[in-house]
Amino acid sequence: MRETFQKLHDEESIRRFYVGGALGVDMWAAEEILRLKEQTGYADIELIVALPFEGHDLKWDAVNRQRLQTIIHNAAKCVVVGQNGDASDYKKRNYYMVDHADFLLAVYDNDRKIRSGTGQTVNYALKQNLRIIFLHPDTAEIS
């Protein structure tokens, strides 16, 4: 994944990266972006963490809550998109990221079209004519 972020930076002049602050791919991506930012030539990268609502992580274990806090601390900005504390805030967060992005990097099997938040985000990005890079979750193939 870091190579894809590098390529977006070097070839597409992307400097700002958004992540959704969720367990799994979001946190992995954020940590990779922060590691890339530490490398020579990448100090201009900005990480923006978009959270669905305050306290969305209250049921997480302590280790992952601390990981998120470290990511937020090292990010350029943290935006809390919703206030309801329900599923609608996750959708608002996803749409917020698409609305502010030039590209979507989705770890998603575009052939299986599984119903998920990622799938919903991909569909919204397609409707917005956003350029999408798919990273297959099983094969790591990029398309």
Secondary structure, 3 states (H helix, E strand, C coil): CHHHHHHHHHHHCCCEEEECCCCCHHHHHHHHHHHHHCCCCCCCCEEEEEECCCCCCCCCCHHHHHHHHHHHHHCCEEEECCCCCCHHHHHHHHHHHHHCCCEEEEECCCCCCCCCHHHHHHHHHHHCCCEEEEECCCCCCEC
